[in-house]
Amino acid sequence: MTGQGPAASPRRARRSDAQRNEQRLLEAAAAVFVASGVDAPIREIAAEAGVGLGTIYRHFPTRTDLVVAVYGHQVEACAAAGPRLLAEAASPLDALLAWVDRFVDFLITKHGLADALGSDDTGFRQLHAYFLERLVPVCAELLEATERAGQTTPGVDAYELMRGIGNLCIGHESDTRYDPRHMVGLLIRGLRGTAAAPTANP
């Protein structure tokens, strides 16, 4: 029994080091994808992370593996933000607005992701399904909270809202005059405006 402690500690340290290394690779890849798109050279990601190409390929044997890991990690961060914002924001509407802003940031900085998700690659199809599975319930929870508080129109479907936001984010990268955040803001204000509209006296 007494010999297990020293043996276990190095194994835990190695696992911890591997997790930190993978996290650094994901952060570096995310930064490169934002700047250059998902087709950026792997050597550019290696340079950003300060590692050799072999290190990246040991963690992520294919580009699909890397893309799925990067965006899967960011989907998780977006999903985790919903409950936290509901707990911390001044009102459910404030939480929804902050989460939508984060969601829009996710969409408009992911150059090339839409094309990747539309490909026949099994990994990307699974990522799209995972994206919906994790984020639609979070959006629905936020909408339900705003409805209970009387801050938005009742009956808004979370999937439809997210789909609408996604459509409004298309095309910004090729048109510098188009600001998707402005249009998404108008959409969200429309939800709030209907809910807050005064009713006529009978």
Rosetta constraint file for C-alpha pairs under 8 A:
AtomPair CA 1 CA 5 HARMONIC 7.99 0.50
AtomPair CA 3 CA 7 HARMONIC 6.87 0.50
AtomPair CA 4 CA 8 HARMONIC 5.97 0.50
AtomPair CA 5 CA 9 HARMONIC 6.22 0.50
AtomPair CA 6 CA 10 HARMONIC 7.08 0.50
AtomPair CA 7 CA 11 HARMONIC 6.96 0.50
AtomPair CA 8 CA 12 HARMONIC 6.28 0.50
AtomPair CA 9 CA 13 HARMONIC 6.15 0.50
AtomPair CA 10 CA 14 HARMONIC 6.09 0.50
AtomPair CA 11 CA 15 HARMONIC 6.24 0.50
AtomPair CA 12 CA 16 HARMONIC 6.08 0.50
AtomPair CA 13 CA 17 HARMONIC 6.09 0.50
AtomPair CA 14 CA 18 HARMONIC 6.10 0.50
AtomPair CA 15 CA 19 HARMONIC 6.19 0.50
AtomPair CA 16 CA 20 HARMONIC 6.24 0.50
AtomPair CA 17 CA 21 HARMONIC 6.10 0.50
AtomPair CA 18 CA 22 HARMONIC 6.12 0.50
AtomPair CA 19 CA 23 HARMONIC 6.08 0.50
AtomPair CA 20 CA 24 HARMONIC 6.17 0.50
AtomPair CA 21 CA 25 HARMONIC 6.27 0.50
AtomPair CA 22 CA 26 HARMONIC 6.18 0.50
AtomPair CA 22 CA 59 HARMONIC 7.02 0.50
AtomPair CA 23 CA 27 HARMONIC 6.20 0.50
AtomPair CA 24 CA 28 HARMONIC 6.10 0.50
AtomPair CA 24 CA 49 HARMONIC 6.42 0.50
AtomPair CA 25 CA 29 HARMONIC 6.02 0.50
AtomPair CA 25 CA 45 HARMONIC 7.70 0.50
AtomPair CA 25 CA 46 HARMONIC 7.81 0.50
AtomPair CA 25 CA 49 HARMONIC 5.78 0.50
AtomPair CA 25 CA 56 HARMONIC 7.24 0.50
AtomPair CA 26 CA 30 HARMONIC 6.03 0.50
AtomPair CA 26 CA 66 HARMONIC 7.77 0.50
AtomPair CA 26 CA 69 HARMONIC 7.28 0.50
AtomPair CA 26 CA 70 HARMONIC 5.38 0.50
AtomPair CA 27 CA 31 HARMONIC 6.27 0.50
AtomPair CA 27 CA 70 HARMONIC 7.65 0.50
AtomPair CA 28 CA 32 HARMONIC 6.30 0.50
AtomPair CA 28 CA 45 HARMONIC 6.00 0.50
AtomPair CA 28 CA 46 HARMONIC 7.86 0.50
AtomPair CA 28 CA 48 HARMONIC 5.53 0.50
AtomPair CA 28 CA 49 HARMONIC 5.22 0.50
AtomPair CA 29 CA 33 HARMONIC 5.99 0.50
AtomPair CA 29 CA 45 HARMONIC 5.34 0.50
AtomPair CA 29 CA 48 HARMONIC 7.75 0.50
AtomPair CA 29 CA 49 HARMONIC 7.88 0.50
AtomPair CA 29 CA 66 HARMONIC 7.93 0.50
AtomPair CA 29 CA 70 HARMONIC 7.02 0.50
AtomPair CA 30 CA 34 HARMONIC 6.21 0.50
AtomPair CA 30 CA 70 HARMONIC 6.22 0.50
AtomPair CA 30 CA 71 HARMONIC 7.98 0.50
AtomPair CA 31 CA 35 HARMONIC 6.43 0.50
AtomPair CA 32 CA 36 HARMONIC 5.74 0.50
AtomPair CA 32 CA 37 HARMONIC 7.05 0.50
AtomPair CA 32 CA 40 HARMONIC 7.05 0.50
AtomPair CA 32 CA 44 HARMONIC 7.28 0.50
AtomPair CA 32 CA 45 HARMONIC 6.20 0.50
AtomPair CA 32 CA 48 HARMONIC 7.57 0.50
AtomPair CA 33 CA 37 HARMONIC 4.22 0.50
AtomPair CA 33 CA 38 HARMONIC 5.06 0.50
AtomPair CA 33 CA 39 HARMONIC 7.74 0.50
AtomPair CA 33 CA 40 HARMONIC 6.68 0.50
AtomPair CA 33 CA 110 HARMONIC 6.83 0.50
AtomPair CA 33 CA 111 HARMONIC 6.66 0.50
AtomPair CA 34 CA 109 HARMONIC 5.43 0.50
AtomPair CA 34 CA 110 HARMONIC 5.78 0.50
AtomPair CA 34 CA 111 HARMONIC 6.10 0.50
AtomPair CA 35 CA 111 HARMONIC 7.94 0.50
AtomPair CA 36 CA 40 HARMONIC 5.58 0.50
AtomPair CA 36 CA 111 HARMONIC 7.31 0.50
AtomPair CA 37 CA 110 HARMONIC 7.05 0.50
AtomPair CA 37 CA 111 HARMONIC 4.61 0.50
AtomPair CA 37 CA 112 HARMONIC 5.34 0.50
AtomPair CA 37 CA 113 HARMONIC 7.78 0.50
AtomPair CA 38 CA 67 HARMONIC 6.99 0.50
AtomPair CA 38 CA 111 HARMONIC 6.67 0.50
AtomPair CA 38 CA 112 HARMONIC 5.58 0.50
AtomPair CA 38 CA 113 HARMONIC 6.71 0.50
AtomPair CA 39 CA 112 HARMONIC 7.58 0.50
AtomPair CA 40 CA 44 HARMONIC 6.95 0.50
AtomPair CA 40 CA 45 HARMONIC 7.81 0.50
AtomPair CA 41 CA 45 HARMONIC 6.99 0.50
AtomPair CA 42 CA 46 HARMONIC 6.26 0.50
AtomPair CA 42 CA 53 HARMONIC 7.21 0.50
AtomPair CA 43 CA 47 HARMONIC 6.12 0.50
AtomPair CA 43 CA 52 HARMONIC 7.98 0.50
AtomPair CA 43 CA 53 HARMONIC 6.28 0.50
AtomPair CA 44 CA 48 HARMONIC 6.24 0.50
AtomPair CA 45 CA 49 HARMONIC 6.18 0.50
AtomPair CA 46 CA 50 HARMONIC 5.87 0.50
AtomPair CA 46 CA 51 HARMONIC 5.18 0.50
AtomPair CA 46 CA 52 HARMONIC 5.77 0.50
AtomPair CA 46 CA 53 HARMONIC 5.82 0.50
AtomPair CA 46 CA 56 HARMONIC 6.92 0.50
AtomPair CA 47 CA 51 HARMONIC 6.40 0.50
AtomPair CA 47 CA 52 HARMONIC 7.60 0.50
AtomPair CA 51 CA 55 HARMONIC 6.43 0.50
AtomPair CA 51 CA 56 HARMONIC 7.65 0.50
AtomPair CA 52 CA 56 HARMONIC 7.05 0.50
AtomPair CA 53 CA 57 HARMONIC 6.39 0.50
AtomPair CA 54 CA 58 HARMONIC 6.10 0.50
AtomPair CA 55 CA 59 HARMONIC 6.59 0.50
AtomPair CA 56 CA 60 HARMONIC 5.83 0.50
AtomPair CA 56 CA 61 HARMONIC 7.58 0.50
AtomPair CA 57 CA 61 HARMONIC 4.53 0.50
AtomPair CA 57 CA 62 HARMONIC 7.06 0.50
AtomPair CA 60 CA 65 HARMONIC 5.40 0.50
AtomPair CA 60 CA 66 HARMONIC 5.38 0.50
AtomPair CA 61 CA 65 HARMONIC 6.65 0.50
AtomPair CA 61 CA 66 HARMONIC 7.88 0.50
AtomPair CA 62 CA 66 HARMONIC 6.59 0.50
AtomPair CA 63 CA 67 HARMONIC 6.15 0.50
AtomPair CA 64 CA 68 HARMONIC 5.96 0.50
AtomPair CA 64 CA 123 HARMONIC 6.49 0.50
AtomPair CA 64 CA 124 HARMONIC 7.28 0.50
AtomPair CA 65 CA 69 HARMONIC 6.08 0.50
AtomPair CA 65 CA 123 HARMONIC 7.42 0.50
AtomPair CA 66 CA 70 HARMONIC 6.12 0.50
AtomPair CA 67 CA 71 HARMONIC 6.20 0.50
AtomPair CA 68 CA 72 HARMONIC 5.65 0.50
AtomPair CA 68 CA 123 HARMONIC 6.88 0.50
AtomPair CA 68 CA 124 HARMONIC 6.78 0.50
AtomPair CA 68 CA 127 HARMONIC 6.26 0.50
AtomPair CA 69 CA 73 HARMONIC 6.02 0.50
AtomPair CA 70 CA 74 HARMONIC 6.47 0.50
AtomPair CA 71 CA 75 HARMONIC 5.96 0.50
AtomPair CA 72 CA 76 HARMONIC 6.30 0.50
AtomPair CA 72 CA 127 HARMONIC 6.99 0.50
AtomPair CA 72 CA 130 HARMONIC 7.88 0.50
AtomPair CA 72 CA 131 HARMONIC 7.64 0.50
AtomPair CA 73 CA 77 HARMONIC 6.48 0.50
AtomPair CA 74 CA 78 HARMONIC 6.23 0.50
AtomPair CA 74 CA 106 HARMONIC 7.91 0.50
AtomPair CA 75 CA 79 HARMONIC 6.10 0.50
AtomPair CA 75 CA 131 HARMONIC 6.41 0.50
AtomPair CA 75 CA 134 HARMONIC 7.42 0.50
AtomPair CA 75 CA 135 HARMONIC 7.43 0.50
AtomPair CA 76 CA 80 HARMONIC 6.07 0.50
AtomPair CA 76 CA 134 HARMONIC 7.47 0.50
AtomPair CA 77 CA 81 HARMONIC 6.24 0.50
AtomPair CA 78 CA 82 HARMONIC 7.05 0.50
AtomPair CA 78 CA 99 HARMONIC 7.79 0.50
AtomPair CA 78 CA 102 HARMONIC 7.08 0.50
AtomPair CA 78 CA 103 HARMONIC 6.88 0.50
AtomPair CA 78 CA 135 HARMONIC 7.49 0.50
AtomPair CA 79 CA 134 HARMONIC 6.27 0.50
AtomPair CA 79 CA 135 HARMONIC 5.61 0.50
AtomPair CA 79 CA 138 HARMONIC 6.19 0.50
AtomPair CA 80 CA 84 HARMONIC 6.75 0.50
AtomPair CA 81 CA 85 HARMONIC 5.93 0.50
AtomPair CA 81 CA 99 HARMONIC 6.99 0.50
AtomPair CA 82 CA 86 HARMONIC 6.33 0.50
AtomPair CA 82 CA 95 HARMONIC 7.44 0.50
AtomPair CA 82 CA 96 HARMONIC 7.92 0.50
AtomPair CA 82 CA 99 HARMONIC 6.26 0.50
AtomPair CA 82 CA 138 HARMONIC 5.89 0.50
AtomPair CA 82 CA 139 HARMONIC 7.46 0.50
AtomPair CA 82 CA 142 HARMONIC 7.09 0.50
AtomPair CA 83 CA 87 HARMONIC 6.28 0.50
AtomPair CA 83 CA 138 HARMONIC 7.59 0.50
AtomPair CA 84 CA 88 HARMONIC 6.18 0.50
AtomPair CA 85 CA 89 HARMONIC 5.41 0.50
AtomPair CA 85 CA 95 HARMONIC 5.02 0.50
AtomPair CA 85 CA 96 HARMONIC 7.94 0.50
AtomPair CA 85 CA 98 HARMONIC 7.50 0.50
AtomPair CA 85 CA 99 HARMONIC 7.35 0.50
AtomPair CA 86 CA 91 HARMONIC 7.48 0.50
AtomPair CA 86 CA 92 HARMONIC 5.98 0.50
AtomPair CA 86 CA 95 HARMONIC 5.29 0.50
AtomPair CA 86 CA 96 HARMONIC 7.92 0.50
AtomPair CA 86 CA 142 HARMONIC 7.30 0.50
AtomPair CA 88 CA 95 HARMONIC 7.91 0.50
AtomPair CA 89 CA 94 HARMONIC 5.95 0.50
AtomPair CA 89 CA 95 HARMONIC 5.36 0.50
AtomPair CA 90 CA 94 HARMONIC 6.34 0.50
AtomPair CA 90 CA 95 HARMONIC 7.61 0.50
AtomPair CA 91 CA 95 HARMONIC 6.39 0.50
AtomPair CA 92 CA 96 HARMONIC 6.18 0.50
AtomPair CA 92 CA 142 HARMONIC 6.78 0.50
AtomPair CA 92 CA 145 HARMONIC 5.72 0.50
AtomPair CA 92 CA 146 HARMONIC 5.04 0.50
AtomPair CA 92 CA 149 HARMONIC 7.27 0.50
AtomPair CA 92 CA 151 HARMONIC 7.95 0.50
AtomPair CA 93 CA 97 HARMONIC 6.12 0.50
AtomPair CA 93 CA 146 HARMONIC 5.50 0.50
AtomPair CA 93 CA 151 HARMONIC 6.39 0.50
AtomPair CA 93 CA 152 HARMONIC 7.77 0.50
AtomPair CA 94 CA 98 HARMONIC 6.15 0.50
AtomPair CA 95 CA 99 HARMONIC 6.11 0.50
AtomPair CA 95 CA 142 HARMONIC 7.23 0.50
AtomPair CA 96 CA 100 HARMONIC 6.03 0.50
AtomPair CA 96 CA 139 HARMONIC 7.85 0.50
AtomPair CA 96 CA 142 HARMONIC 5.70 0.50
AtomPair CA 96 CA 143 HARMONIC 7.11 0.50
AtomPair CA 96 CA 146 HARMONIC 7.71 0.50
AtomPair CA 97 CA 101 HARMONIC 6.18 0.50
AtomPair CA 97 CA 188 HARMONIC 7.80 0.50
AtomPair CA 98 CA 102 HARMONIC 6.35 0.50
AtomPair CA 99 CA 103 HARMONIC 6.10 0.50
AtomPair CA 100 CA 104 HARMONIC 6.03 0.50
AtomPair CA 101 CA 105 HARMONIC 6.17 0.50
AtomPair CA 101 CA 181 HARMONIC 7.80 0.50
AtomPair CA 102 CA 106 HARMONIC 6.26 0.50
AtomPair CA 103 CA 107 HARMONIC 6.35 0.50
AtomPair CA 104 CA 108 HARMONIC 6.07 0.50
AtomPair CA 104 CA 165 HARMONIC 7.39 0.50
AtomPair CA 104 CA 166 HARMONIC 7.74 0.50
AtomPair CA 104 CA 169 HARMONIC 7.35 0.50
AtomPair CA 104 CA 181 HARMONIC 7.18 0.50
AtomPair CA 105 CA 109 HARMONIC 6.05 0.50
AtomPair CA 106 CA 110 HARMONIC 6.43 0.50
AtomPair CA 107 CA 166 HARMONIC 7.03 0.50
AtomPair CA 107 CA 169 HARMONIC 6.90 0.50
AtomPair CA 108 CA 169 HARMONIC 6.18 0.50
AtomPair CA 108 CA 170 HARMONIC 7.93 0.50
AtomPair CA 108 CA 172 HARMONIC 7.52 0.50
AtomPair CA 108 CA 173 HARMONIC 7.97 0.50
AtomPair CA 110 CA 114 HARMONIC 7.98 0.50
AtomPair CA 112 CA 116 HARMONIC 6.30 0.50
AtomPair CA 113 CA 117 HARMONIC 6.07 0.50
AtomPair CA 114 CA 118 HARMONIC 6.29 0.50
AtomPair CA 115 CA 119 HARMONIC 6.50 0.50
AtomPair CA 116 CA 124 HARMONIC 6.45 0.50
AtomPair CA 117 CA 124 HARMONIC 5.11 0.50
AtomPair CA 117 CA 125 HARMONIC 6.17 0.50
AtomPair CA 117 CA 127 HARMONIC 7.50 0.50
AtomPair CA 117 CA 128 HARMONIC 6.25 0.50
AtomPair CA 118 CA 124 HARMONIC 7.72 0.50
AtomPair CA 118 CA 125 HARMONIC 7.65 0.50
AtomPair CA 119 CA 124 HARMONIC 7.02 0.50
AtomPair CA 119 CA 125 HARMONIC 7.63 0.50
AtomPair CA 120 CA 124 HARMONIC 7.59 0.50
AtomPair CA 120 CA 125 HARMONIC 7.22 0.50
AtomPair CA 121 CA 125 HARMONIC 6.45 0.50
AtomPair CA 122 CA 126 HARMONIC 6.20 0.50
AtomPair CA 123 CA 127 HARMONIC 6.23 0.50
AtomPair CA 124 CA 128 HARMONIC 6.25 0.50
AtomPair CA 125 CA 129 HARMONIC 6.41 0.50
AtomPair CA 126 CA 130 HARMONIC 6.08 0.50
AtomPair CA 127 CA 131 HARMONIC 5.98 0.50
AtomPair CA 128 CA 132 HARMONIC 6.46 0.50
AtomPair CA 129 CA 133 HARMONIC 6.08 0.50
AtomPair CA 130 CA 134 HARMONIC 6.05 0.50
AtomPair CA 131 CA 135 HARMONIC 6.02 0.50
AtomPair CA 132 CA 136 HARMONIC 5.46 0.50
AtomPair CA 133 CA 137 HARMONIC 7.17 0.50
AtomPair CA 134 CA 138 HARMONIC 7.06 0.50
AtomPair CA 135 CA 139 HARMONIC 6.25 0.50
AtomPair CA 136 CA 140 HARMONIC 6.10 0.50
AtomPair CA 136 CA 158 HARMONIC 5.94 0.50
AtomPair CA 136 CA 159 HARMONIC 5.82 0.50
AtomPair CA 136 CA 162 HARMONIC 7.59 0.50
AtomPair CA 137 CA 141 HARMONIC 6.13 0.50
AtomPair CA 137 CA 158 HARMONIC 7.57 0.50
AtomPair CA 138 CA 142 HARMONIC 6.42 0.50
AtomPair CA 139 CA 143 HARMONIC 6.20 0.50
AtomPair CA 139 CA 158 HARMONIC 5.62 0.50
AtomPair CA 139 CA 162 HARMONIC 7.87 0.50
AtomPair CA 140 CA 144 HARMONIC 6.07 0.50
AtomPair CA 140 CA 157 HARMONIC 7.28 0.50
AtomPair CA 140 CA 158 HARMONIC 4.94 0.50
AtomPair CA 141 CA 145 HARMONIC 6.27 0.50
AtomPair CA 142 CA 146 HARMONIC 6.39 0.50
AtomPair CA 143 CA 147 HARMONIC 6.13 0.50
AtomPair CA 143 CA 152 HARMONIC 7.60 0.50
AtomPair CA 143 CA 156 HARMONIC 7.36 0.50
AtomPair CA 143 CA 158 HARMONIC 7.25 0.50
AtomPair CA 144 CA 148 HARMONIC 6.17 0.50
AtomPair CA 145 CA 149 HARMONIC 6.32 0.50
AtomPair CA 146 CA 150 HARMONIC 6.18 0.50
AtomPair CA 146 CA 151 HARMONIC 5.10 0.50
AtomPair CA 146 CA 152 HARMONIC 5.71 0.50
AtomPair CA 147 CA 151 HARMONIC 5.79 0.50
AtomPair CA 147 CA 152 HARMONIC 5.30 0.50
AtomPair CA 147 CA 153 HARMONIC 6.52 0.50
AtomPair CA 147 CA 154 HARMONIC 5.58 0.50
AtomPair CA 150 CA 195 HARMONIC 6.61 0.50
AtomPair CA 150 CA 196 HARMONIC 7.64 0.50
AtomPair CA 151 CA 192 HARMONIC 5.90 0.50
AtomPair CA 151 CA 195 HARMONIC 5.92 0.50
AtomPair CA 151 CA 196 HARMONIC 6.67 0.50
AtomPair CA 152 CA 191 HARMONIC 5.32 0.50
AtomPair CA 152 CA 192 HARMONIC 4.47 0.50
AtomPair CA 152 CA 193 HARMONIC 7.46 0.50
AtomPair CA 152 CA 194 HARMONIC 7.04 0.50
AtomPair CA 152 CA 195 HARMONIC 4.71 0.50
AtomPair CA 152 CA 196 HARMONIC 7.31 0.50
AtomPair CA 153 CA 191 HARMONIC 5.48 0.50
AtomPair CA 153 CA 192 HARMONIC 6.47 0.50
AtomPair CA 153 CA 194 HARMONIC 5.87 0.50
AtomPair CA 153 CA 195 HARMONIC 4.48 0.50
AtomPair CA 154 CA 195 HARMONIC 7.54 0.50
AtomPair CA 156 CA 160 HARMONIC 7.81 0.50
AtomPair CA 156 CA 161 HARMONIC 7.29 0.50
AtomPair CA 157 CA 161 HARMONIC 6.21 0.50
AtomPair CA 158 CA 162 HARMONIC 6.16 0.50
AtomPair CA 159 CA 163 HARMONIC 5.99 0.50
AtomPair CA 160 CA 164 HARMONIC 6.00 0.50
AtomPair CA 161 CA 165 HARMONIC 6.17 0.50
AtomPair CA 162 CA 166 HARMONIC 6.05 0.50
AtomPair CA 163 CA 167 HARMONIC 6.19 0.50
AtomPair CA 164 CA 168 HARMONIC 6.30 0.50
AtomPair CA 165 CA 169 HARMONIC 6.42 0.50
AtomPair CA 165 CA 184 HARMONIC 6.13 0.50
AtomPair CA 166 CA 170 HARMONIC 6.77 0.50
AtomPair CA 168 CA 180 HARMONIC 5.83 0.50
AtomPair CA 168 CA 183 HARMONIC 6.76 0.50
AtomPair CA 168 CA 184 HARMONIC 6.72 0.50
AtomPair CA 169 CA 180 HARMONIC 5.11 0.50
AtomPair CA 169 CA 181 HARMONIC 7.83 0.50
AtomPair CA 170 CA 180 HARMONIC 7.92 0.50
AtomPair CA 171 CA 175 HARMONIC 6.40 0.50
AtomPair CA 171 CA 178 HARMONIC 7.82 0.50
AtomPair CA 172 CA 176 HARMONIC 6.51 0.50
AtomPair CA 172 CA 177 HARMONIC 7.99 0.50
AtomPair CA 172 CA 178 HARMONIC 5.62 0.50
AtomPair CA 172 CA 179 HARMONIC 6.60 0.50
AtomPair CA 172 CA 180 HARMONIC 6.69 0.50
AtomPair CA 179 CA 183 HARMONIC 6.94 0.50
AtomPair CA 180 CA 184 HARMONIC 6.08 0.50
AtomPair CA 181 CA 185 HARMONIC 6.01 0.50
AtomPair CA 182 CA 186 HARMONIC 6.44 0.50
AtomPair CA 183 CA 187 HARMONIC 6.37 0.50
AtomPair CA 184 CA 188 HARMONIC 6.26 0.50
AtomPair CA 185 CA 189 HARMONIC 6.06 0.50
AtomPair CA 186 CA 190 HARMONIC 6.14 0.50
AtomPair CA 187 CA 191 HARMONIC 6.70 0.50
AtomPair CA 188 CA 192 HARMONIC 6.45 0.50
AtomPair CA 189 CA 193 HARMONIC 5.78 0.50
AtomPair CA 190 CA 194 HARMONIC 6.24 0.50
AtomPair CA 191 CA 195 HARMONIC 6.58 0.50
AtomPair CA 192 CA 196 HARMONIC 6.15 0.50
AtomPair CA 193 CA 197 HARMONIC 5.96 0.50
